[in-house]
Amino acid sequence: MAAQGVALIEGDLENVSALNQLVADCAFVIHGAGAVRGNSQKAFNRVNVIGTLTLLNAVKAQTCPPKVLLLSSLAAREPQLSWYARSKYEGEKVLGNAANVEWIILRPPAVYGPGDREMLPIFQWMQRGIALVPGSPDARLSLIHVSDLVDAIILCLQSKEAIHQVLTLCDGKDNGYNWRQLADIAAEHWSRKVRLWRVPGWLLSGVAAVNSNTARITGKAPMLTPSKLRELRHKDWVVDNDTITTITGWTPRLGLREGLDHLNLSTL
């Protein structure tokens, strides 16, 4: 990494010394760290709210504070739904209330591509011929490939007009996708029929409750909890690119059809 001009600083969002070293003499800070698993509001807040505040304090301590781009989540649009959504919303407020700091907040929808582990199981099951639907088949969501997200981050950091903006972005699919559309695209890509299977509500609720109760005993952070389930069952996770395109000129290159072509099938 050193040969590529990259310096690795070991630490975390509770390590003030490491954070001060991390942001020293920087022009930009991309804050992508976040907790996505947990069994209480406190567990998510420790990273997504308090961690953001600790990083921000390190930024503000610099003689010339760097511009901060926070990778938030579309979930912050609906903070009442889950512990995660509330923590991302509160983390945005921490940054938005910061004086004398140039900041940008990006709210991506579901991100997929190399390195993804959250969307991966959905595509794994679709490759097998089944689309597991956690709520209504008519629920709609936007997507974005990670490479398009990276391009957007770079353009936002270079844009003066993006400062102090909360921006959404997606792959450009108007009104997003419903589950039938996702299954049809997957079926075309893998040349097989993909059937929708709406997972019984009682089954998901039962698993979520067991996960939450077990986590209280083991201390392990679960992904699926009753809180997360409310988020998964929400019917509208659709966004557009109107503002970010107007401000930065960014447009996505990969729709879902093209994005699936770029997946490494050996990981599926």
C-alpha positions as CSV (number, residue, x, y, z in Angstrom):
1,M,0.0,0.0,0.0
2,A,2.9,2.4,0.7
3,A,4.1,2.0,-2.8
4,Q,0.7,3.2,-4.0
5,G,1.0,6.3,-1.8
6,V,-1.5,4.9,0.8
7,A,-0.8,5.1,4.5
8,L,-2.7,2.7,6.8
9,I,-3.7,4.1,10.2
10,E,-5.0,1.5,12.7
11,G,-7.8,2.7,14.9
12,D,-11.6,3.0,15.3
13,L,-14.1,5.7,15.9
14,E,-13.4,5.7,19.6
15,N,-9.7,6.2,19.2
16,V,-9.2,10.0,19.3
17,S,-5.5,9.8,18.7
18,A,-5.9,7.7,15.6
19,L,-8.7,10.0,14.3
20,N,-6.5,13.1,14.8
21,Q,-3.7,11.4,12.9
22,L,-6.1,10.3,10.2
23,V,-7.5,13.7,9.4
24,A,-4.3,15.7,9.8
25,D,-3.4,17.7,6.6
26,C,-6.2,16.1,4.7
27,A,-8.3,18.0,2.0
28,F,-11.2,15.5,2.2
29,V,-12.6,13.0,4.7
30,I,-15.0,10.3,3.4
31,H,-16.8,8.9,6.4
32,G,-18.1,5.5,5.4
33,A,-17.8,3.7,8.7
34,G,-21.1,2.6,10.2
35,A,-22.9,-0.1,12.2
36,V,-25.5,-2.1,10.3
37,R,-26.0,-4.8,12.9
38,G,-27.3,-4.3,16.5
39,N,-29.9,-5.1,19.1
40,S,-30.6,-1.7,20.6
41,Q,-30.7,2.0,19.7
42,K,-27.6,2.4,21.9
43,A,-25.6,-0.1,19.9
44,F,-26.2,1.7,16.6
45,N,-25.8,5.2,18.2
46,R,-22.4,4.3,19.6
47,V,-21.0,4.1,16.0
48,N,-23.3,6.0,13.8
49,V,-23.9,9.0,16.1
50,I,-21.2,9.2,18.7
51,G,-18.6,7.9,16.3
52,T,-19.5,10.6,13.8
53,L,-19.3,13.2,16.5
54,T,-15.8,12.0,17.6
55,L,-14.6,12.1,14.0
56,L,-16.1,15.6,13.5
57,N,-14.3,16.9,16.6
58,A,-11.0,15.7,15.2
59,V,-11.8,17.4,11.9
60,K,-12.7,20.7,13.7
61,A,-9.5,20.6,15.6
62,Q,-7.5,21.0,12.4
63,T,-6.1,24.4,11.4
64,C,-7.7,24.0,8.0
65,P,-10.6,21.5,8.5
66,P,-11.0,19.1,5.6
67,K,-14.3,18.8,3.7
68,V,-16.3,15.9,5.1
69,L,-18.5,13.6,3.0
70,L,-20.8,11.4,5.1
71,L,-22.0,8.2,3.4
72,S,-25.3,8.0,5.2
73,S,-28.3,5.8,4.1
74,L,-31.6,6.3,2.4
75,A,-33.0,4.8,5.7
76,A,-32.3,8.1,7.3
77,R,-35.4,9.4,5.4
78,E,-37.6,7.3,7.6
79,P,-36.0,7.5,11.1
80,Q,-39.1,6.1,12.8
81,L,-38.7,2.7,11.2
82,S,-35.7,1.2,12.9
83,W,-32.8,1.7,15.3
84,Y,-30.5,1.9,12.3
85,A,-32.5,4.5,10.5
86,R,-32.8,6.6,13.6
87,S,-29.0,6.4,14.1
88,K,-28.2,7.4,10.5
89,Y,-30.7,10.4,10.8
90,E,-29.1,11.5,14.1
91,G,-25.6,11.1,12.6
92,E,-26.6,13.4,9.8
93,K,-27.8,16.0,12.3
94,V,-24.5,15.9,14.1
95,L,-22.7,16.8,10.8
96,G,-25.4,19.2,9.6
97,N,-25.2,21.3,12.8
98,A,-21.4,21.6,12.6
99,A,-20.1,25.1,12.3
100,N,-17.1,26.1,10.2
101,V,-17.0,22.7,8.4
102,E,-17.8,22.1,4.8
103,W,-19.8,18.9,4.6
104,I,-21.8,16.8,2.1
105,I,-24.2,14.0,3.0
106,L,-25.0,11.2,0.5
107,R,-28.0,9.0,1.0
108,P,-27.5,6.0,-1.3
109,P,-30.2,3.3,-1.7
110,A,-29.3,-0.4,-1.6
111,V,-25.7,-0.7,-2.9
112,Y,-24.4,-3.8,-4.6
113,G,-21.3,-4.9,-6.4
114,P,-17.8,-6.2,-5.4
115,G,-17.4,-6.4,-1.7
116,D,-21.1,-6.3,-0.9
117,R,-22.5,-8.7,1.7
118,E,-25.9,-7.2,2.4
119,M,-27.5,-7.6,-1.1
120,L,-25.5,-10.7,-1.9
121,P,-27.9,-13.2,-0.4
122,I,-30.8,-11.7,-2.5
123,F,-28.8,-12.4,-5.7
124,Q,-27.7,-15.8,-4.5
125,W,-31.3,-16.9,-4.1
126,M,-32.3,-15.3,-7.4
127,Q,-29.5,-17.2,-9.1
128,R,-31.1,-20.4,-7.7
129,G,-34.5,-19.4,-9.0
130,I,-36.1,-17.8,-6.0
131,A,-36.7,-14.2,-5.1
132,L,-37.3,-14.0,-1.4
133,V,-39.8,-11.1,-0.8
134,P,-39.9,-9.8,2.9
135,G,-43.0,-7.7,2.4
136,S,-45.2,-6.6,-0.4
137,P,-44.2,-7.7,-3.9
138,D,-45.3,-4.3,-5.0
139,A,-42.8,-2.5,-2.7
140,R,-40.4,-0.4,-4.7
141,L,-36.7,0.3,-4.2
142,S,-33.9,2.0,-5.9
143,L,-30.4,0.5,-6.4
144,I,-26.9,1.7,-7.2
145,H,-23.8,-0.2,-8.2
146,V,-20.8,0.6,-6.0
147,S,-18.7,1.8,-8.9
148,D,-21.3,4.5,-9.7
149,L,-21.4,5.5,-6.1
150,V,-17.6,5.9,-6.0
151,D,-17.8,8.2,-9.1
152,A,-20.5,10.3,-7.4
153,I,-18.4,10.6,-4.3
154,I,-15.5,12.0,-6.3
155,L,-17.6,14.5,-8.2
156,C,-19.3,15.7,-5.0
157,L,-16.0,16.3,-3.3
158,Q,-14.9,18.4,-6.3
159,S,-18.1,20.4,-6.4
160,K,-18.5,23.7,-4.5
161,E,-22.3,23.5,-5.1
162,A,-22.5,20.2,-3.3
163,I,-21.4,21.7,0.0
164,H,-24.0,21.6,2.8
165,Q,-26.3,19.4,0.6
166,V,-28.1,16.2,1.5
167,L,-28.1,14.3,-1.8
168,T,-29.8,11.1,-3.0
169,L,-28.7,9.0,-6.0
170,C,-29.6,5.8,-7.8
171,D,-28.9,3.9,-10.9
172,G,-31.4,6.0,-12.9
173,K,-34.3,3.6,-13.0
174,D,-37.4,5.8,-12.9
175,N,-39.5,4.9,-9.9
176,G,-37.1,2.1,-8.9
177,Y,-37.9,-1.6,-9.1
178,N,-40.6,-3.8,-7.7
179,W,-39.9,-7.4,-6.9
180,R,-41.3,-8.7,-10.1
181,Q,-39.0,-6.5,-12.1
182,L,-36.0,-7.6,-10.1
183,A,-36.9,-11.2,-10.7
184,D,-37.4,-10.7,-14.4
185,I,-34.0,-9.0,-14.8
186,A,-32.3,-11.7,-12.8
187,A,-34.1,-14.4,-14.9
188,E,-32.9,-12.8,-18.1
189,H,-29.3,-12.6,-16.7
190,W,-29.1,-16.1,-15.4
191,S,-31.3,-17.6,-18.2
192,R,-33.7,-19.3,-15.8
193,K,-37.1,-18.7,-14.3
194,V,-37.0,-16.7,-11.0
195,R,-40.2,-17.2,-8.9
196,L,-41.3,-14.8,-6.2
197,W,-41.8,-16.3,-2.8
198,R,-43.3,-14.0,-0.2
199,V,-41.8,-15.1,3.0
200,P,-44.6,-15.6,5.6
201,G,-44.8,-12.7,7.9
202,W,-45.1,-15.0,11.0
203,L,-41.9,-16.7,10.0
204,L,-39.9,-13.5,9.6
205,S,-41.3,-12.0,12.8
206,G,-40.5,-15.2,14.6
207,V,-36.9,-15.4,13.4
208,A,-36.4,-11.7,14.2
209,A,-37.7,-12.1,17.7
210,V,-35.5,-15.2,18.3
211,N,-32.4,-13.3,17.0
212,S,-33.1,-10.4,19.3
213,N,-33.6,-12.6,22.3
214,T,-30.6,-14.7,21.6
215,A,-28.4,-11.6,21.1
216,R,-29.3,-10.5,24.7
217,I,-27.7,-13.7,25.9
218,T,-24.7,-14.0,23.5
219,G,-23.9,-10.3,23.0
220,K,-23.6,-10.9,19.3
221,A,-25.0,-8.2,17.0
222,P,-27.8,-9.7,14.8
223,M,-28.8,-8.4,11.4
224,L,-32.5,-9.3,11.4
225,T,-34.4,-7.9,14.4
226,P,-38.0,-6.7,14.7
227,S,-36.6,-3.2,14.2
228,K,-34.8,-4.1,11.0
229,L,-37.9,-6.0,9.8
230,R,-40.0,-2.8,9.8
231,E,-37.4,-1.3,7.6
232,L,-37.4,-4.2,5.2
233,R,-41.2,-4.2,4.9
234,H,-41.3,-0.5,4.0
235,K,-43.0,0.0,0.6
236,D,-41.1,3.0,-0.7
237,W,-37.3,3.2,-1.0
238,V,-37.3,5.1,-4.3
239,V,-35.1,8.1,-5.0
240,D,-34.0,10.1,-8.1
241,N,-30.9,11.9,-9.3
242,D,-32.4,15.3,-10.1
243,T,-30.5,17.4,-7.6
244,I,-27.1,15.6,-7.7
245,T,-27.0,15.6,-11.5
246,T,-27.9,19.3,-11.6
247,I,-25.2,20.2,-9.1
248,T,-22.3,17.9,-10.1
249,G,-23.1,16.6,-13.6
250,W,-22.9,13.0,-12.3
251,T,-25.0,10.4,-14.0
252,P,-25.0,6.6,-13.4
253,R,-23.4,4.2,-15.9
254,L,-24.8,0.9,-14.7
255,G,-28.4,-0.1,-14.5
256,L,-29.2,-3.5,-12.8
257,R,-28.8,-5.4,-16.1
258,E,-25.3,-4.0,-16.6
259,G,-24.5,-4.2,-12.9
260,L,-25.3,-8.0,-12.8
261,D,-22.9,-8.4,-15.7
262,H,-20.1,-6.9,-13.5
263,L,-20.8,-9.2,-10.6
264,N,-18.1,-11.8,-9.9
265,L,-20.2,-15.0,-10.2
266,S,-17.6,-17.0,-8.4
267,T,-18.7,-15.2,-5.2
268,L,-22.4,-16.0,-5.7
